[in-house]
Amino acid sequence: MTGIEHLLNKRLVICVGCGGVGKTTSAAALALAGALHRRRTAVITVDPARRLKDALGLDELSIDPRPVEVDAETRFDALALDTKRTFDSLVQRFAASPQAATRILNNRLYQELSNELAGSAKYMAMEKLHELVTSKRYQLLIVDTPPSAHLQDLLTAPNRLVGLLASRAVRLLQAPTSLLSGVESAAGRLALSGLLKALQRWTGFDLLNDLAEFVSSFEHMLEGFSKRAEEVTRLLHAPSTAFVLVTTPEARTIETTIGFHRDLSSGAYPVAGVIANRVVAFPRLLESEPALAKWEAGLTNKLRRNYQELRELSRRDRRALQHLHSQTHVPLLGAVPAVNIAPTTVEGLRRFATLLVPGVEERSYPSPAA
């Protein structure tokens, strides 16, 4: 069994990498390969650019699973994160009662902030992964993460959001009058009071009361949030989970990939290996190459120069990938050659998957147990 095939036997595969390395295409190709391996597969994008729908040839992508037909017998689902709907679902699950959930969902501050609360989008990404994995609807879930220089922002989002909601600054808002009493001078209290009244007029919010209700409501859900954060952390470290570093051979992206591996290793996350895209791998030209014998000398010399340039690019890419391996010691799962046009249809994606997973078209796998 090859490294890629072993990867497709995992439950959760998370593709990480900087922008422009073909991470979205690789995630979609892995999902297609998983479907051809007869696994119930879904691919979800956390990338706000939503390039996944283009790679799949879809007009629209949402949190509701969208079936992608590979052939008459093969399909997989595609989804995109909806932070607001996922947050609403979490509130309904963890609120003390249906009435409490309704109060939170109707709170004007919650409606304004549920998309913007620090870390909420990344937290909701992890929450949705947890929901999809534990539902057992899919045997294989491929995740296309957003391009980011700070991978830890995504991985630690659940604990950071819980920390924010439990912080002293947020608890202070439960007693809004303390905002005024905490200001020492009478002039300061008068100025702050005037500011809050002005904000109320401009926004139409009873700001202090809405803040107090918002924070108090969330206090009762902290235990549920904390428990789910622990479950997500265990999921990300589970043997059934694999992180894949997606890169290209360019020096900048190689160094960024090494940094991603450092972040993952420091957190003891399971890294399965590397997928390298746009790799030049050109064979050495033999002097007795029959294909050159029929051309005139001038053209033959030009062809030889082109070969030499491609060979130098091949050596450059090989050195870059060797450097990556020497720094990370993780295997190269697949090396996809450079192609002129990114796949924007299922058929194009199928060709890409064939390059990434050799033999994926020829093999027929029995359906594994759930």
C-alpha positions as CSV (number, residue, x, y, z in Angstrom):
1,M,0.0,0.0,0.0
2,T,1.4,3.4,-1.0
3,G,1.6,6.4,1.2
4,I,-1.4,8.1,-0.5
5,E,-3.5,4.9,-0.3
6,H,-2.6,4.6,3.4
7,L,-3.8,8.3,3.8
8,L,-7.1,7.4,2.2
9,N,-7.8,4.9,4.9
10,K,-7.8,7.6,7.5
11,R,-11.0,9.1,8.9
12,L,-9.9,12.8,8.8
13,V,-7.3,14.3,6.5
14,I,-6.4,18.0,6.9
15,C,-4.5,19.7,4.1
16,V,-2.4,22.7,5.2
17,G,-0.2,25.1,3.2
18,C,0.2,28.6,2.1
19,G,-1.7,30.3,-0.7
20,G,-1.1,29.4,-4.3
21,V,0.4,25.9,-3.8
22,G,-2.6,23.9,-5.1
23,K,-4.0,23.0,-1.7
24,T,-7.6,23.3,-2.7
25,T,-7.1,21.2,-5.8
26,S,-5.2,18.6,-3.8
27,A,-8.0,18.4,-1.2
28,A,-10.6,17.9,-3.9
29,A,-8.5,15.3,-5.8
30,L,-8.0,13.4,-2.5
31,A,-11.8,13.4,-2.0
32,L,-12.3,12.1,-5.6
33,A,-9.6,9.4,-5.0
34,G,-11.3,8.4,-1.8
35,A,-14.6,8.0,-3.6
36,L,-13.0,5.9,-6.3
37,H,-11.6,3.7,-3.4
38,R,-15.3,3.1,-2.5
39,R,-15.2,5.2,0.7
40,R,-18.1,7.5,1.7
41,T,-16.2,10.8,1.3
42,A,-16.7,14.5,1.7
43,V,-14.5,17.5,1.2
44,I,-15.0,20.8,3.1
45,T,-13.4,24.1,2.6
46,V,-12.6,26.6,5.4
47,D,-11.1,28.9,2.9
48,P,-13.2,32.1,2.6
49,A,-12.2,32.4,-1.0
50,R,-14.2,29.3,-1.7
51,R,-12.0,28.2,-4.6
52,L,-13.2,24.6,-4.0
53,K,-16.4,25.1,-6.0
54,D,-14.3,26.1,-9.0
55,A,-12.1,23.0,-8.7
56,L,-15.3,20.9,-8.6
57,G,-17.0,22.8,-11.4
58,L,-19.8,23.8,-9.1
59,D,-21.8,27.1,-9.3
60,E,-22.5,27.1,-5.6
61,L,-21.1,25.7,-2.4
62,S,-22.6,25.9,1.1
63,I,-22.7,24.1,4.5
64,D,-25.3,21.7,3.0
65,P,-23.6,18.7,1.4
66,R,-23.5,19.1,-2.4
67,P,-23.1,15.8,-4.3
68,V,-20.3,15.7,-6.9
69,E,-20.9,12.9,-9.5
70,V,-17.6,11.3,-10.6
71,D,-19.3,8.6,-12.7
72,A,-22.5,6.6,-12.7
73,E,-21.5,4.7,-9.6
74,T,-19.1,7.1,-7.8
75,R,-19.8,10.3,-6.0
76,F,-18.6,12.4,-3.0
77,D,-20.0,15.4,-1.1
78,A,-18.6,18.9,-1.0
79,L,-19.3,21.6,1.7
80,A,-18.2,25.1,2.6
81,L,-18.2,26.4,6.2
82,D,-21.0,28.7,7.2
83,T,-19.8,30.3,10.5
84,K,-23.2,31.8,11.4
85,R,-25.3,28.7,10.9
86,T,-22.7,26.5,12.7
87,F,-22.6,29.0,15.7
88,D,-26.4,29.0,15.8
89,S,-26.5,25.2,15.9
90,L,-23.9,25.2,18.7
91,V,-26.0,27.7,20.8
92,Q,-29.1,25.5,20.4
93,R,-27.1,22.5,21.5
94,F,-25.4,24.0,24.6
95,A,-28.0,26.5,25.9
96,A,-29.6,25.7,29.2
97,S,-33.1,25.5,27.6
98,P,-34.8,26.2,24.3
99,Q,-35.9,29.5,25.7
100,A,-32.3,30.4,26.6
101,A,-31.2,29.6,23.1
102,T,-33.9,31.8,21.7
103,R,-32.8,34.7,23.9
104,I,-29.2,34.3,22.7
105,L,-30.1,34.0,19.0
106,N,-32.4,37.0,19.2
107,N,-29.8,39.1,21.1
108,R,-28.8,41.9,18.8
109,L,-25.1,41.8,19.8
110,Y,-25.0,38.1,19.1
111,Q,-26.5,38.6,15.7
112,E,-23.9,41.3,14.9
113,L,-20.9,39.4,16.5
114,S,-21.5,35.8,15.8
115,N,-19.6,36.1,12.5
116,E,-16.9,38.4,13.9
117,L,-16.3,37.3,17.5
118,A,-12.5,36.7,17.9
119,G,-11.7,33.2,16.8
120,S,-15.3,32.2,16.0
121,A,-14.8,31.3,12.4
122,K,-11.9,29.1,13.2
123,Y,-13.7,27.6,16.2
124,M,-16.7,26.9,14.0
125,A,-14.5,25.2,11.5
126,M,-13.3,22.8,14.2
127,E,-16.8,22.4,15.5
128,K,-18.1,21.4,12.1
129,L,-15.3,18.9,11.6
130,H,-16.2,17.3,14.9
131,E,-19.9,17.1,13.9
132,L,-19.1,15.5,10.6
133,V,-16.7,13.0,11.9
134,T,-18.8,11.9,14.9
135,S,-21.9,11.6,12.8
136,K,-20.3,8.7,11.0
137,R,-22.0,9.8,7.8
138,Y,-18.7,9.8,6.1
139,Q,-15.8,7.3,6.2
140,L,-13.3,9.9,4.9
141,L,-13.4,13.7,5.4
142,I,-10.9,15.9,3.6
143,V,-10.4,19.4,4.8
144,D,-9.1,22.3,2.8
145,T,-7.9,24.9,5.3
146,P,-7.5,28.6,4.7
147,P,-4.1,29.8,3.5
148,S,-2.5,31.2,6.6
149,A,0.9,32.1,8.0
150,H,-0.4,31.2,11.5
151,L,-1.6,27.6,11.5
152,Q,-1.8,27.6,15.2
153,D,-4.7,30.1,15.0
154,L,-6.8,27.4,13.4
155,L,-5.7,24.5,15.6
156,T,-6.0,26.3,18.9
157,A,-9.2,28.3,18.1
158,P,-11.5,26.2,20.4
159,N,-9.4,26.7,23.5
160,R,-8.8,30.4,22.7
161,L,-12.5,31.1,22.2
162,V,-13.3,29.4,25.5
163,G,-10.6,31.4,27.2
164,L,-12.0,34.6,25.8
165,L,-15.6,33.8,27.0
166,A,-14.2,33.0,30.5
167,S,-11.9,36.0,30.7
168,R,-12.1,38.6,33.4
169,A,-12.8,41.3,30.8
170,V,-15.9,39.5,29.5
171,R,-17.1,38.7,33.0
172,L,-16.9,42.4,33.8
173,L,-19.6,43.0,31.3
174,Q,-22.0,40.9,33.3
175,A,-22.2,43.8,35.7
176,P,-22.4,46.8,33.3
177,T,-22.6,49.4,36.0
178,S,-19.1,48.4,37.1
179,L,-17.9,50.0,33.9
180,L,-18.9,53.3,35.2
181,S,-18.0,52.7,38.8
182,G,-14.5,51.6,37.8
183,V,-13.8,55.1,36.4
184,E,-12.2,57.1,39.3
185,S,-13.2,60.7,38.4
186,A,-16.6,62.1,38.2
187,A,-15.7,63.7,34.9
188,G,-14.6,60.4,33.5
189,R,-17.8,58.7,34.6
190,L,-19.8,61.5,33.0
191,A,-17.9,61.2,29.7
192,L,-18.3,57.4,29.5
193,S,-22.0,57.7,30.4
194,G,-22.4,60.2,27.6
195,L,-20.5,58.0,25.2
196,L,-22.7,55.0,26.0
197,K,-25.9,57.0,25.6
198,A,-24.6,58.3,22.2
199,L,-23.8,54.8,21.1
200,Q,-27.3,53.8,22.1
201,R,-28.9,56.6,20.0
202,W,-26.7,55.8,17.0
203,T,-27.0,52.0,17.0
204,G,-30.5,51.6,18.5
205,F,-29.0,49.2,21.1
206,D,-29.6,49.4,24.8
207,L,-25.8,48.7,24.8
208,L,-25.2,47.9,28.5
209,N,-28.2,45.7,28.9
210,D,-27.6,43.8,25.6
211,L,-23.9,43.3,26.7
212,A,-25.0,41.9,30.1
213,E,-27.6,39.6,28.6
214,F,-25.2,38.4,25.9
215,V,-22.4,37.6,28.4
216,S,-24.7,36.1,31.0
217,S,-26.3,33.8,28.5
218,F,-22.9,32.5,27.3
219,E,-21.7,31.9,30.8
220,H,-24.2,29.1,31.2
221,M,-22.8,27.4,28.0
222,L,-19.1,27.6,29.0
223,E,-19.1,24.0,30.2
224,G,-20.4,22.8,26.9
225,F,-18.0,24.9,25.0
226,S,-15.1,23.7,27.1
227,K,-16.1,20.0,26.7
228,R,-16.4,20.3,23.0
229,A,-13.0,22.1,22.8
230,E,-11.4,19.1,24.6
231,E,-13.1,16.7,22.2
232,V,-11.9,18.6,19.2
233,T,-8.3,18.6,20.6
234,R,-8.5,14.8,21.0
235,L,-9.9,14.5,17.4
236,L,-7.0,16.4,15.9
237,H,-4.5,14.2,17.7
238,A,-6.3,10.9,17.0
239,P,-4.6,8.0,15.1
240,S,-7.4,8.2,12.5
241,T,-6.5,11.8,11.7
242,A,-3.7,12.9,9.4
243,F,-2.3,16.3,8.5
244,V,-0.8,16.7,5.0
245,L,1.6,19.5,4.0
246,V,0.9,20.8,0.5
247,T,3.7,22.7,-1.1
248,T,5.5,23.6,-4.4
249,P,9.2,23.4,-4.9
250,E,9.8,27.2,-4.7
251,A,12.2,28.2,-2.0
252,R,9.7,30.5,-0.3
253,T,7.0,27.9,0.0
254,I,9.4,25.2,1.1
255,E,10.5,27.4,4.0
256,T,6.9,28.1,4.9
257,T,6.1,24.4,4.8
258,I,9.0,23.7,7.1
259,G,7.5,26.3,9.5
260,F,4.1,24.6,9.3
261,H,5.7,21.2,10.1
262,R,7.4,22.8,13.1
263,D,4.1,24.1,14.3
264,L,2.4,20.8,13.9
265,S,5.2,18.9,15.5
266,S,5.3,21.2,18.5
267,G,1.7,20.4,19.1
268,A,2.2,16.7,18.5
269,Y,-0.3,16.6,15.6
270,P,0.0,13.6,13.3
271,V,1.7,14.6,10.1
272,A,1.4,11.9,7.3
273,G,3.6,13.5,4.7
274,V,3.9,16.0,1.9
275,I,2.1,16.5,-1.4
276,A,4.3,18.5,-3.8
277,N,2.6,20.3,-6.7
278,R,4.0,21.8,-9.9
279,V,7.2,19.6,-9.8
280,V,9.5,19.5,-12.8
281,A,10.9,16.0,-13.2
282,F,12.6,15.7,-16.5
283,P,14.6,12.6,-17.6
284,R,18.2,12.9,-18.6
285,L,18.8,13.3,-22.3
286,L,20.9,10.5,-23.8
287,E,23.3,11.3,-26.6
288,S,21.9,8.5,-28.7
289,E,18.3,9.7,-28.3
290,P,16.6,8.4,-31.5
291,A,14.1,11.2,-31.5
292,L,16.8,13.8,-32.1
293,A,18.5,11.9,-35.0
294,K,15.9,13.0,-37.6
295,W,16.3,16.7,-37.0
296,E,18.8,19.1,-38.5
297,A,21.8,20.2,-36.5
298,G,20.5,23.7,-35.7
299,L,17.1,22.5,-34.4
300,T,18.8,19.6,-32.5
301,N,21.0,22.1,-30.7
302,K,18.0,24.2,-29.7
303,L,16.2,21.1,-28.4
304,R,19.3,20.1,-26.4
305,R,19.4,23.6,-24.8
306,N,15.7,23.3,-23.9
307,Y,16.4,19.9,-22.4
308,Q,19.3,21.3,-20.4
309,E,17.1,24.1,-19.0
310,L,14.4,21.6,-18.0
311,R,17.0,19.3,-16.5
312,E,18.3,22.2,-14.4
313,L,14.8,22.9,-13.2
314,S,14.4,19.2,-12.4
315,R,17.6,19.3,-10.3
316,R,16.4,22.5,-8.5
317,D,13.1,20.9,-7.6
318,R,14.8,17.7,-6.4
319,R,17.2,19.7,-4.2
320,A,14.2,21.7,-2.8
321,L,12.3,18.5,-1.9
322,Q,15.4,16.9,-0.5
323,H,15.9,20.0,1.7
324,L,12.3,19.7,2.9
325,H,12.7,16.1,3.8
326,S,16.0,16.8,5.6
327,Q,14.2,19.3,7.8
328,T,10.9,17.5,8.4
329,H,11.8,13.7,7.9
330,V,8.2,13.1,6.6
331,P,7.6,11.1,3.4
332,L,6.7,12.6,0.1
333,L,3.2,11.2,-0.5
334,G,2.9,12.5,-4.1
335,A,4.6,14.7,-6.6
336,V,2.3,16.2,-9.2
337,P,4.0,17.5,-12.4
338,A,3.5,21.1,-13.5
339,V,0.4,21.5,-15.6
340,N,-0.6,24.6,-17.6
341,I,-4.3,24.8,-16.6
342,A,-5.7,24.2,-13.1
343,P,-8.6,21.7,-13.2
344,T,-12.0,23.4,-13.0
345,T,-14.1,20.4,-13.9
346,V,-14.7,17.0,-12.4
347,E,-13.0,15.4,-15.4
348,G,-10.0,17.7,-15.1
349,L,-9.9,17.0,-11.4
350,R,-10.0,13.2,-12.2
351,R,-6.9,13.7,-14.4
352,F,-5.2,15.5,-11.5
353,A,-6.1,12.7,-9.1
354,T,-4.6,10.2,-11.4
355,L,-1.3,12.1,-11.3
356,L,-1.5,12.4,-7.5
357,V,-2.6,8.8,-6.8
358,P,-1.1,6.6,-9.6
359,G,-3.3,3.6,-10.5
360,V,-6.5,5.2,-8.9
361,E,-8.4,4.5,-12.1
362,E,-7.3,0.9,-12.6
363,R,-8.0,-0.4,-9.1
364,S,-11.3,-1.6,-7.7
365,Y,-11.6,-1.6,-3.9
366,P,-14.3,-3.3,-1.9
367,S,-16.3,-1.0,0.4
368,P,-14.6,-1.0,3.8
369,A,-16.6,-1.2,7.0
370,A,-17.8,2.1,8.5
